[in-house]
Amino acid sequence: CVENINIWRAVVPLIDFHIIKYHHVDRVMRQFYMVQHIPRPPHQPNNFHDLTLHGKDDIDLRVQNAIFIHEWETRLDYI
């Protein structure tokens, strides 16, 4: 399957409800028989691991994670 092959290499956040993880495909190029260049430093916000859902049922995750959602929606710009 090679449909949408150009977005396979996008370095963007993967969003699953409240969990956000960056997809760093630029670090595994050799596994796919591609030339491995020196990758950019991984993008990870300072407060990335500060997430806790205890007592926070009134938080709108769409607002809190707007920057990550925007990166995902414009993922073709991150190839």
N, C-alpha and C positions, 0 to 999 in steps of 0.2 A: 504494500500500500504506500503510494507516494503522493497521496492527495495532500495539498497544503504543505509541501515539503519545505517551503521557505520559512514557515513559522516554527519548525522544529528547533531552530537555532536561536530563538528569541530568549533573552535572559530577562525574565519577568517573574513577578510574584504569582504563585499558584494559590488561589483562595478557596478555602473550604470552610464556610461559615466563619468561625472565629479564629481559625488557624490559617496563618499565612507563611508560606515558605518560598524562598526564591529558587527558581529553576536555573541552575548554573551549568548550562550545557556547554559553555565555552571551556569547561574544565575536563571534559571527557571526550574530546575530539578523536583521540587515537583509538578509542574503543570502536569507533565507526569508520576506521580506515581513512581518517582525514588528518591533515597536517595540524599538529598541536602547537599553537603559538603561545607565548606567555600570556596567560589570561589576565584580565583586569582584576583589581582587588574586588573581593566579593562585596556586594551591596547588602548591608545589614544595618538598619537603624540602631542607635544606641539602646533604645528601650524595647528592642525586639523581643526579649525574653521576660519582660516584666508583666506579661499578660496573666491576669487572674480573673476568673468569672464570679468569684465569691461576692455576693451582695450587689451585683451589678446588672440586674435584670432590666433596668430602665435605660441602658446605653444602646444607642442606635449604632450598630456596627457599620452600617453604610456610611455614616458620618465619621466615625472614629477611624475607619480604614479607607477613607476617600482617596488618599494618595496612591494606595496600592491598587484600588479598583481602577483608577485612571491609568496607571501603568499597564494593567491588564487590557483595558479597552483600547489602548494605543500600542499594543504589543508589536505591531508591524514596524514601529519606529525603533524597536530595540533589537533588531536582527543584526 
